[in-house]
Amino acid sequence: MSARDGARRWWGLAAVLLVGWAALEAGLVSGELVNTGGWGQVKEFLGAVVHPATGADFLARTARAAFVTLAFAVLGTFLSLILGTVGGVLGSEVWWSTVAAGSDEGRLGRLRAAWLAVRGALAVPRSIHEILWGLFFINIVGLDPIVGVLAIAIPYGAITAKLFSEILDETSRDALRALRNAGASPSEAFMYGLVPEAFRDLLSYAFYRFECSIRSAAVLGIIGAGGLGYELFLSLQSLRYPQMWTLLAALIALTGATDLWSGFVRRRLGGATRLSLKEAGAAPAGPEGEDPGAAPSTPEEERSAGPERPSRDPAITASLAAAGLLLVVSAVYIGPHLGEIFSAEAAGMAARLAEQSFPPTTGGLTALELVDLSAGTLAMSVLAIALATAGGLLLAFPAAGNLSLPGGVLLGDGAGRAWKAVGTAAFGLSRAVLLVLRAVPAPVWALVLLFLFFPGILPGALALGLYTMGVLGRLMSEVAENLDRRPLEALRAQGASGAEVFLYGVLPASARKFLSYVLYRWEVSIRGTVMVGVVGAGSLGVLLTEQLSSFDYSAVLTTLGCYVVLTFAVDMISARARSDLR
């Protein structure tokens, strides 16, 4: 047995044991889980789908809420790109070795500690969920629109900085070296030799980050930031299910339109797909962002895989102009007051908050109780990713057009009319299901599931699992869509059936990247437990919500520390698994 086969078996066994432990921790083997008295509410909720609220006043209110969500996403993305650009440059090894060190190789060794410090500093804000950032700023400045903008911008800025730094480091340095040899200064060589080479990938990731910000803006509505998420929360609390379905339809439409625009821009940028960007680095970065792959590829390799694009694409120019216009309109519409953050009153509130937070306390809990709650949070994330992986695998392949649509590698040109109809229907249905799953925020899934299950680990895991299934299934389908068709078509030419092409061609070629995505989404699920905890489904998340509602900030700091420890632990386990299985 080879070392790699041994590693696969070891990690496979570890995964099975971990899922088994999580099931025991959640009480799946013993304990009362199902709330039979909640079936009536669920039936009423599902029945309302056929008669959503269509009154003119409510539709106008829904349209305003949708634009508020869009505006928060636009402004949050813009500010995160500013923070990410600065952090991305300072977090890149190429900047420190080229600009900061100049030609002094001895100085480079001394600067390595500063580079590592920047990378470490970026890890903290991205490990804290945007809901917690939102709650923090609400305590500082109240319910000003700037709260939602900053809650998106800060963690996403750290995520963007990490990905931008990795894109810069992965970019070919031939042009940079040529300019240096021609006598250009280090900063000139960096700006005119490296940045233009990386610009297409940087811009592509910026549009993907906007796609993620839509979902985060909806989630922030749960804490009072406004928009579709806030309206959804109010409608569900008052059991106005027809209104909920109207709001959900608006959120699904907004998410779908953003996905289409983001995907269109990435395709026009010469094949820089969501997949290639997430493969830029080996370590993950945040709640909805980049998904690392196991085999990084340079931007040149990505570009060479497709046709050359003109340097000026009218569609990209139009998209940038539309984004700029949307930025201005969004700023005018919601009117965030950035100056509120720097006011004397905000500084005083921040100082009082810091004073109340130190020294950290356990809020009356013992260390053993905190460990038990942390274990429950970990179990919730494990069950969520297990459910998401199983469902994502079932939905991803039908959602890949190059596999399921007529003329795809599985059906072939000779498939009968009935099979072509089945493939087309499966493609449309799986795409729609994945869109709905990822468009509905995890807290909304949790609130519905709490009708069926008693509060605890299980409803939180199911809510996170459904939401993650939508994200993970879509990412997996993109892996399948980006497969090299030539080996698959060669199998077909040799007489292999569609099932054999799938088993011996599609699955082996996709497995490594699928695993990378699964590990990444597990890391994200740890942070996501905060979302479901806000509505009462979870372990540490529920504790954190109670501590925040009682203004016990010293205990909040300890609970946040537990989240950071869990996040870094899962990060390290995932990184080790990727390394062993690569």
C-alpha positions as CSV (number, residue, x, y, z in Angstrom):
1,M,0.0,0.0,0.0
2,S,1.4,3.4,-1.0
3,A,1.7,6.2,1.5
4,R,-1.0,8.2,-0.2
5,D,-3.4,5.2,-0.1
6,G,-2.7,4.8,3.6
7,A,-3.4,8.5,4.2
8,R,-6.7,8.3,2.3
9,R,-7.8,5.3,4.5
10,W,-6.7,7.0,7.7
11,W,-8.5,10.2,6.9
12,G,-11.6,8.3,5.7
13,L,-11.7,6.4,9.0
14,A,-11.2,9.7,10.9
15,A,-14.1,11.3,9.0
16,V,-16.5,8.4,9.7
17,L,-15.6,8.5,13.4
18,L,-16.0,12.2,13.6
19,V,-19.5,12.1,12.0
20,G,-20.4,9.3,14.4
21,W,-19.3,11.3,17.4
22,A,-21.2,14.3,16.1
23,A,-24.4,12.2,15.8
24,L,-24.0,11.1,19.4
25,E,-23.3,14.6,20.5
26,A,-26.5,15.9,18.8
27,G,-28.6,13.2,20.5
28,L,-29.5,11.4,17.2
29,V,-29.1,8.0,18.9
30,S,-30.9,8.8,22.1
31,G,-33.1,11.7,23.1
32,E,-36.3,13.4,22.0
33,L,-35.7,15.5,18.9
34,V,-38.9,15.9,17.0
35,N,-41.5,18.4,18.1
36,T,-44.7,16.8,16.8
37,G,-46.7,19.8,17.8
38,G,-45.0,21.9,15.2
39,W,-46.2,20.0,12.1
40,G,-49.3,22.2,11.8
41,Q,-47.1,25.4,11.5
42,V,-44.9,23.7,8.9
43,K,-48.0,22.7,6.8
44,E,-49.3,26.2,7.0
45,F,-45.9,27.6,6.0
46,L,-45.6,25.2,3.0
47,G,-49.2,25.8,2.0
48,A,-48.7,29.6,1.7
49,V,-46.3,29.1,-1.2
50,V,-49.3,28.9,-3.6
51,H,-50.7,32.3,-2.5
52,P,-47.9,34.7,-1.6
53,A,-48.6,38.3,-0.7
54,T,-49.2,40.3,-3.8
55,G,-50.7,43.5,-2.5
56,A,-49.3,46.6,-4.2
57,D,-48.2,48.2,-0.9
58,F,-46.3,45.0,0.2
59,L,-44.7,44.5,-3.2
60,A,-43.5,48.1,-3.1
61,R,-42.1,47.5,0.4
62,T,-40.4,44.3,-0.8
63,A,-38.8,46.2,-3.7
64,R,-37.5,48.8,-1.3
65,A,-36.1,46.1,1.0
66,A,-34.5,44.3,-1.9
67,F,-32.7,47.5,-3.0
68,V,-31.6,48.1,0.6
69,T,-30.0,44.6,0.6
70,L,-28.4,45.4,-2.7
71,A,-27.1,48.7,-1.5
72,F,-25.5,47.2,1.6
73,A,-23.8,44.6,-0.6
74,V,-22.6,47.2,-3.0
75,L,-21.1,49.5,-0.4
76,G,-19.8,46.7,1.7
77,T,-18.1,45.2,-1.3
78,F,-16.6,48.5,-2.3
79,L,-15.1,49.2,1.1
80,S,-13.9,45.6,1.4
81,L,-12.1,46.0,-1.9
82,I,-10.3,49.1,-0.6
83,L,-9.3,47.3,2.6
84,G,-8.5,44.1,0.6
85,T,-6.3,45.9,-1.9
86,V,-4.1,47.5,0.9
87,G,-4.0,44.3,2.9
88,G,-3.5,42.2,-0.2
89,V,-0.4,44.2,-1.2
90,L,1.0,44.2,2.4
91,G,0.2,40.5,2.8
92,S,1.9,39.4,-0.4
93,E,5.4,37.9,-0.3
94,V,6.2,39.5,-3.7
95,W,5.7,43.1,-2.3
96,W,8.0,42.5,0.6
97,S,10.6,40.8,-1.5
98,T,10.4,43.4,-4.3
99,V,9.4,46.8,-3.0
100,A,10.1,46.7,0.8
101,A,13.4,44.8,0.6
102,G,14.5,46.3,-2.7
103,S,17.9,44.8,-3.7
104,D,18.9,44.1,-0.1
105,E,18.6,40.4,0.4
106,G,19.7,40.6,4.0
107,R,16.9,43.0,4.7
108,L,14.3,40.6,3.3
109,G,15.1,38.1,6.1
110,R,14.5,40.8,8.7
111,L,11.2,41.8,7.0
112,R,9.8,38.3,7.0
113,A,8.6,38.8,10.6
114,A,6.6,41.9,9.5
115,W,5.1,39.9,6.6
116,L,4.0,37.1,8.9
117,A,2.6,39.6,11.3
118,V,0.4,41.1,8.6
119,R,-0.8,37.7,7.6
120,G,-1.6,36.8,11.2
121,A,-3.4,40.1,11.8
122,L,-5.6,39.4,8.7
123,A,-6.7,36.1,10.2
124,V,-8.5,37.6,13.2
125,P,-11.2,39.7,11.5
126,R,-12.0,37.0,9.0
127,S,-12.5,34.5,11.8
128,I,-15.3,36.6,13.3
129,H,-18.7,36.3,11.5
130,E,-20.3,39.5,10.0
131,I,-23.2,39.2,12.4
132,L,-20.9,39.7,15.4
133,W,-19.3,42.7,13.6
134,G,-22.7,44.1,13.1
135,L,-23.7,43.6,16.8
136,F,-20.4,45.3,17.8
137,F,-21.0,48.4,15.7
138,I,-24.7,48.6,16.8
139,N,-23.4,49.0,20.3
140,I,-21.0,51.8,19.1
141,V,-23.1,53.9,16.8
142,G,-26.7,52.4,17.0
143,L,-28.7,51.4,14.0
144,D,-27.0,53.7,11.4
145,P,-26.7,52.2,7.9
146,I,-22.9,52.3,8.3
147,V,-23.3,49.3,10.7
148,G,-24.3,47.0,7.8
149,V,-21.7,48.3,5.5
150,L,-18.8,47.9,8.0
151,A,-20.1,44.5,9.1
152,I,-19.6,43.3,5.6
153,A,-16.5,45.3,4.8
154,I,-14.3,44.3,7.7
155,P,-14.4,40.5,7.5
156,Y,-14.7,40.5,3.7
157,G,-11.8,43.0,3.5
158,A,-9.6,40.5,5.4
159,I,-10.8,37.7,3.1
160,T,-10.2,39.8,0.0
161,A,-6.7,40.7,1.3
162,K,-5.8,37.1,1.7
163,L,-7.0,36.2,-1.8
164,F,-5.5,39.3,-3.4
165,S,-2.1,38.5,-1.8
166,E,-2.2,34.9,-3.1
167,I,-3.2,36.0,-6.6
168,L,-0.3,38.5,-6.6
169,D,2.1,35.8,-5.4
170,E,0.9,33.3,-8.0
171,T,1.3,35.8,-10.9
172,S,4.3,35.3,-13.2
173,R,7.1,37.7,-12.3
174,D,8.7,37.8,-15.7
175,A,7.5,41.3,-16.6
176,L,8.5,42.5,-13.1
177,R,12.0,41.1,-13.5
178,A,12.3,42.6,-17.0
179,L,11.4,46.1,-15.7
180,R,13.9,45.8,-12.9
181,N,16.6,44.7,-15.3
182,A,15.7,47.7,-17.4
183,G,16.4,50.0,-14.5
184,A,12.9,50.6,-13.1
185,S,12.5,51.1,-9.4
186,P,11.0,48.3,-7.3
187,S,7.7,50.2,-6.9
188,E,7.5,50.9,-10.6
189,A,8.2,47.3,-11.5
190,F,5.6,46.2,-9.1
191,M,2.9,48.6,-10.4
192,Y,3.6,48.2,-14.1
193,G,5.0,44.7,-14.3
194,L,3.0,42.7,-11.8
195,V,-0.3,44.4,-11.1
196,P,-1.4,44.5,-14.8
197,E,-0.6,40.8,-15.1
198,A,-2.8,40.0,-12.1
199,F,-5.5,42.6,-12.8
200,R,-7.9,40.3,-14.6
201,D,-8.0,37.7,-11.8
202,L,-8.3,40.5,-9.2
203,L,-11.2,42.0,-10.9
204,S,-12.9,38.6,-11.4
205,Y,-12.6,37.9,-7.7
206,A,-14.0,41.3,-6.9
207,F,-17.2,40.5,-8.7
208,Y,-17.4,37.1,-6.9
209,R,-17.0,38.9,-3.6
210,F,-20.0,41.0,-4.5
211,E,-22.0,37.8,-5.2
212,C,-21.2,36.7,-1.6
213,S,-22.0,40.1,-0.1
214,I,-25.6,39.8,-1.3
215,R,-26.1,36.8,1.0
216,S,-24.3,38.4,3.9
217,A,-26.4,41.6,3.5
218,A,-29.6,39.5,3.8
219,V,-28.2,37.7,6.9
220,L,-27.4,41.0,8.6
221,G,-31.1,42.0,8.4
222,I,-31.7,39.5,11.2
223,I,-30.0,41.8,13.6
224,G,-31.9,44.9,12.5
225,A,-29.8,46.2,9.6
226,G,-32.8,46.4,7.3
227,G,-33.5,44.9,3.9
228,L,-35.0,41.6,2.9
229,G,-33.5,39.7,5.9
230,Y,-35.1,42.1,8.4
231,E,-38.5,41.8,6.6
232,L,-38.2,38.0,6.5
233,F,-37.4,37.9,10.2
234,L,-40.4,40.1,11.1
235,S,-42.8,38.1,8.8
236,L,-41.7,34.8,10.3
237,Q,-42.0,36.0,13.9
238,S,-45.5,37.2,13.2
239,L,-46.3,34.0,11.2
240,R,-47.2,35.9,8.1
241,Y,-46.2,33.1,5.7
242,P,-47.6,34.6,2.4
243,Q,-45.4,37.6,3.0
244,M,-42.5,35.4,3.7
245,W,-42.8,33.6,0.3
246,T,-43.0,37.0,-1.5
247,L,-39.8,38.1,0.3
248,L,-38.1,34.8,-0.3
249,A,-38.9,35.1,-4.0
250,A,-37.4,38.5,-4.1
251,L,-34.2,37.3,-2.4
252,I,-33.9,34.3,-4.7
253,A,-34.3,36.6,-7.7
254,L,-31.7,39.0,-6.4
255,T,-29.3,36.2,-5.6
256,G,-29.8,34.6,-9.0
257,A,-29.3,37.8,-10.9
258,T,-26.1,38.5,-9.0
259,D,-24.9,35.0,-9.7
260,L,-25.5,35.4,-13.4
261,W,-23.8,38.8,-13.6
262,S,-20.8,37.6,-11.6
263,G,-20.5,34.5,-13.7
264,F,-20.8,36.5,-16.9
265,V,-18.0,38.8,-15.9
266,R,-15.7,35.9,-14.9
267,R,-16.3,34.2,-18.3
268,R,-15.6,37.4,-20.2
269,L,-12.4,37.9,-18.3
270,G,-10.9,35.0,-20.2
271,G,-11.8,31.9,-18.3
272,A,-10.9,33.2,-14.8
273,T,-13.6,31.2,-13.0
274,R,-14.7,31.0,-9.4
275,L,-12.8,27.7,-9.3
276,S,-9.4,29.0,-10.5
277,L,-9.5,31.9,-8.1
278,K,-10.2,29.7,-5.1
279,E,-7.3,27.5,-6.0
280,A,-4.9,30.4,-5.6
281,G,-4.0,29.4,-2.1
282,A,-4.0,26.3,0.1
283,A,-5.7,27.9,3.1
284,P,-9.2,29.2,3.5
285,A,-10.1,32.7,4.4
286,G,-13.7,33.4,5.4
287,P,-17.6,33.0,5.8
288,E,-18.8,33.0,2.2
289,G,-15.4,33.6,0.2
290,E,-12.7,31.8,-1.7
291,D,-12.6,28.0,-1.8
292,P,-9.1,26.7,-2.0
293,G,-8.2,23.9,-4.4
294,A,-5.6,21.3,-4.0
295,A,-3.5,22.0,-7.1
296,P,-2.8,25.8,-7.5
297,S,-2.4,27.0,-11.0
298,T,-0.9,30.2,-12.2
299,P,-3.0,32.9,-14.0
300,E,-1.0,32.2,-17.2
301,E,-2.1,28.6,-17.1
302,E,-5.7,29.6,-16.6
303,R,-5.6,32.1,-19.5
304,S,-3.9,29.7,-21.8
305,A,-6.8,27.2,-21.3
306,G,-9.1,29.5,-23.2
307,P,-9.1,31.8,-26.2
308,E,-7.3,35.1,-26.0
309,R,-9.5,38.0,-25.1
310,P,-9.2,41.6,-26.3
311,S,-7.6,43.9,-23.8
312,R,-10.7,46.1,-23.7
313,D,-13.9,44.1,-23.6
314,P,-17.0,46.4,-24.0
315,A,-19.1,44.1,-21.8
316,I,-16.5,44.4,-19.0
317,T,-16.4,48.2,-19.5
318,A,-20.2,48.3,-19.3
319,S,-20.2,46.2,-16.1
320,L,-17.7,48.4,-14.4
321,A,-19.7,51.5,-15.4
322,A,-22.9,49.9,-14.0
323,A,-21.0,49.0,-10.8
324,G,-19.9,52.6,-10.5
325,L,-23.4,53.9,-11.0
326,L,-24.8,51.4,-8.6
327,L,-22.2,52.5,-6.0
328,V,-23.3,56.1,-6.2
329,V,-27.0,55.3,-6.1
330,S,-26.6,53.0,-3.2
331,A,-24.7,55.6,-1.2
332,V,-27.3,58.2,-1.8
333,Y,-30.2,55.8,-1.1
334,I,-29.2,54.4,2.3
335,G,-27.0,57.3,3.3
336,P,-24.4,55.7,5.6
337,H,-22.7,58.2,7.9
338,L,-19.0,57.1,8.0
339,G,-18.2,60.0,10.3
340,E,-20.3,58.4,13.0
341,I,-17.5,55.8,13.5
342,F,-15.0,58.6,14.2
343,S,-17.2,60.8,16.4
344,A,-16.4,61.5,20.0
345,E,-19.5,59.7,21.1
346,A,-18.6,56.5,19.2
347,A,-15.1,56.7,20.7
348,G,-16.5,57.0,24.2
349,M,-18.8,54.0,23.6
350,A,-15.9,51.9,22.3
351,A,-13.9,52.8,25.3
352,R,-16.7,51.8,27.7
353,L,-17.2,48.6,25.7
354,A,-13.5,47.8,26.0
355,E,-13.6,48.6,29.7
356,Q,-16.5,46.3,30.2
357,S,-14.9,43.5,28.2
358,F,-11.7,43.2,30.2
359,P,-10.7,41.1,31.9
360,P,-12.5,38.3,30.1
361,T,-14.8,36.1,32.3
362,T,-16.7,32.9,31.8
363,G,-20.1,34.4,32.7
364,G,-20.6,32.0,35.6
365,L,-19.8,28.9,33.5
366,T,-17.1,26.5,34.3
367,A,-14.3,25.6,32.0
368,L,-15.9,22.2,31.5
369,E,-19.2,23.7,30.4
370,L,-17.4,25.9,27.9
371,V,-15.6,22.9,26.5
372,D,-19.0,21.1,26.2
373,L,-20.6,23.9,24.4
374,S,-17.6,24.2,22.1
375,A,-17.9,20.4,21.4
376,G,-21.5,20.9,20.5
377,T,-20.6,23.7,18.1
378,L,-18.0,21.5,16.5
379,A,-20.5,18.6,16.2
380,M,-23.1,21.0,14.6
381,S,-20.5,22.0,11.9
382,V,-19.6,18.3,11.3
383,L,-23.2,17.2,10.8
384,A,-23.9,20.3,8.6
385,I,-21.0,19.5,6.3
386,A,-21.9,15.8,6.2
387,L,-25.4,16.7,5.1
388,A,-24.2,19.3,2.6
389,T,-21.7,17.0,1.1
390,A,-24.2,14.2,0.5
391,G,-26.8,16.6,-0.9
392,G,-24.2,18.5,-2.9
393,L,-23.0,15.4,-4.6
394,L,-26.5,14.4,-5.6
395,L,-27.3,17.8,-7.1
396,A,-23.9,18.9,-8.5
397,F,-23.7,16.5,-11.4
398,P,-27.2,17.1,-12.8
399,A,-26.5,20.8,-12.4
400,A,-23.4,20.6,-14.6
401,G,-24.6,21.4,-18.2
402,N,-21.7,19.7,-19.9
403,L,-22.8,16.4,-18.2
404,S,-26.6,16.4,-18.1
405,L,-27.8,18.5,-21.1
406,P,-28.2,17.0,-24.5
407,G,-24.9,16.7,-26.3
408,G,-23.1,16.4,-22.9
409,V,-20.5,13.8,-22.2
410,L,-22.9,11.5,-20.4
411,L,-25.9,11.5,-22.7
412,G,-24.0,11.9,-26.0
413,D,-25.4,12.9,-29.3
414,G,-27.1,9.6,-29.9
415,A,-29.3,9.7,-26.7
416,G,-33.0,9.3,-27.3
417,R,-35.5,12.1,-27.0
418,A,-36.8,10.8,-23.6
419,W,-33.3,10.8,-22.1
420,K,-32.6,14.2,-23.4
421,A,-35.8,15.5,-21.8
422,V,-34.8,13.8,-18.5
423,G,-31.4,15.4,-18.7
424,T,-32.8,18.9,-19.4
425,A,-35.3,18.6,-16.6
426,A,-32.7,17.4,-14.1
427,F,-30.4,20.3,-15.1
428,G,-33.1,22.9,-14.6
429,L,-34.5,21.4,-11.4
430,S,-31.1,20.9,-9.7
431,R,-30.0,24.4,-10.6
432,A,-33.3,25.8,-9.1
433,V,-32.9,23.8,-5.9
434,L,-29.3,24.8,-5.4
435,L,-30.3,28.5,-5.9
436,V,-33.1,28.3,-3.4
437,L,-31.0,26.5,-0.8
438,R,-28.2,29.1,-0.9
439,A,-30.4,32.1,-1.4
440,V,-32.4,31.5,1.8
441,P,-30.3,32.6,4.8
442,A,-29.3,29.9,7.3
443,P,-31.2,31.7,10.2
444,V,-34.4,31.5,8.2
445,W,-33.9,27.8,7.7
446,A,-33.3,27.5,11.4
447,L,-36.5,29.3,12.4
448,V,-38.5,27.0,10.2
449,L,-36.8,23.9,11.4
450,L,-37.4,25.0,15.0
451,F,-41.1,24.3,14.4
452,L,-40.2,20.6,13.8
453,F,-37.3,20.0,16.2
454,F,-36.6,21.0,19.8
455,P,-33.9,23.6,20.2
456,G,-30.4,22.1,20.1
457,I,-27.6,21.0,17.9
458,L,-29.8,19.2,15.3
459,P,-31.9,22.0,13.9
460,G,-28.9,24.2,13.7
461,A,-26.9,21.5,11.9
462,L,-29.8,21.0,9.4
463,A,-30.2,24.7,8.8
464,L,-26.5,25.1,8.1
465,G,-26.4,21.9,6.1
466,L,-29.2,23.0,3.8
467,Y,-27.7,26.4,3.2
468,T,-24.2,25.0,2.7
469,M,-25.6,22.3,0.3
470,G,-26.7,25.1,-2.0
471,V,-23.3,26.7,-2.0
472,L,-21.3,23.5,-2.1
473,G,-23.5,21.9,-4.8
474,R,-23.0,25.0,-7.0
475,L,-19.2,24.9,-6.5
476,M,-19.1,21.2,-7.2
477,S,-21.1,21.7,-10.4
478,E,-18.6,24.3,-11.5
479,V,-15.8,21.8,-10.9
480,A,-17.6,19.3,-13.2
481,E,-18.3,22.0,-15.8
482,N,-14.6,22.9,-15.9
483,L,-13.4,19.3,-16.5
484,D,-11.3,18.6,-19.6
485,R,-13.8,17.0,-22.0
486,R,-11.1,15.2,-24.0
487,P,-10.5,12.3,-21.7
488,L,-14.3,11.9,-21.2
489,E,-15.0,12.0,-24.9
490,A,-12.2,9.5,-25.5
491,L,-14.0,7.1,-23.1
492,R,-17.2,7.5,-25.1
493,A,-15.3,6.9,-28.3
494,Q,-14.1,3.6,-26.9
495,G,-17.6,2.5,-26.3
496,A,-18.0,3.3,-22.6
497,S,-21.6,3.9,-21.4
498,G,-22.6,7.1,-19.7
499,A,-22.5,5.4,-16.3
500,E,-18.9,4.1,-17.0
501,V,-17.8,7.6,-18.2
502,F,-19.2,9.0,-14.9
503,L,-17.6,6.3,-12.7
504,Y,-14.2,6.2,-14.4
505,G,-13.9,9.6,-15.9
506,V,-15.9,12.3,-14.1
507,L,-15.7,11.1,-10.5
508,P,-11.9,10.5,-10.4
509,A,-11.2,13.9,-12.1
510,S,-13.5,15.8,-9.7
511,A,-12.7,14.0,-6.4
512,R,-9.7,16.0,-5.3
513,K,-11.3,19.4,-5.9
514,F,-14.5,18.2,-4.3
515,L,-12.6,17.2,-1.2
516,S,-11.0,20.6,-1.1
517,Y,-14.3,22.4,-1.3
518,V,-15.8,20.1,1.4
519,L,-13.0,20.9,3.8
520,Y,-13.3,24.6,3.2
521,R,-17.0,24.7,3.7
522,W,-16.5,22.8,7.0
523,E,-14.3,25.7,8.2
524,V,-17.0,28.2,7.1
525,S,-19.7,26.2,8.9
526,I,-17.8,26.7,12.2
527,R,-18.3,30.5,11.8
528,G,-21.8,29.9,10.5
529,T,-23.0,28.4,13.8
530,V,-23.2,32.1,15.0
531,M,-26.0,32.7,12.5
532,V,-28.2,29.9,13.7
533,G,-27.4,30.7,17.3
534,V,-28.9,34.1,17.0
535,V,-32.3,32.5,16.5
536,G,-31.9,29.9,19.2
537,A,-30.5,26.9,17.3
538,G,-27.0,26.1,18.5
539,S,-24.5,25.8,21.3
540,L,-21.9,28.6,21.5
541,G,-24.1,30.7,19.3
542,V,-27.0,30.6,21.7
543,L,-24.7,31.4,24.6
544,L,-23.2,34.3,22.7
545,T,-26.7,35.7,22.0
546,E,-27.7,35.5,25.6
547,Q,-24.4,37.2,26.7
548,L,-25.0,40.0,24.2
549,S,-28.6,40.5,25.3
550,S,-27.5,40.8,28.9
551,F,-24.6,43.1,28.0
552,D,-22.1,40.7,29.6
553,Y,-19.2,41.7,27.3
554,S,-16.4,40.2,29.4
555,A,-18.1,36.8,28.9
556,V,-18.7,37.6,25.2
557,L,-14.9,38.1,24.8
558,T,-14.3,34.6,26.2
559,T,-16.9,33.0,23.9
560,L,-15.4,34.8,20.9
561,G,-12.1,33.3,22.0
562,C,-13.7,29.8,21.9
563,Y,-14.8,30.5,18.3
564,V,-11.4,31.7,17.3
565,V,-9.8,28.6,18.8
566,L,-12.3,26.3,17.0
567,T,-11.8,28.1,13.7
568,F,-8.0,27.8,13.8
569,A,-8.2,24.2,14.9
570,V,-10.5,23.3,12.0
571,D,-8.2,25.3,9.7
572,M,-5.2,23.3,10.7
573,I,-7.0,20.0,10.4
574,S,-8.2,20.9,7.0
575,A,-4.8,22.1,5.8
576,R,-3.2,18.9,7.1
577,A,-5.8,16.8,5.3
578,R,-5.3,18.6,2.1
579,S,-1.6,18.2,2.3
580,D,-1.8,14.5,3.1
581,L,-4.3,13.8,0.3
582,R,-2.9,16.0,-2.3
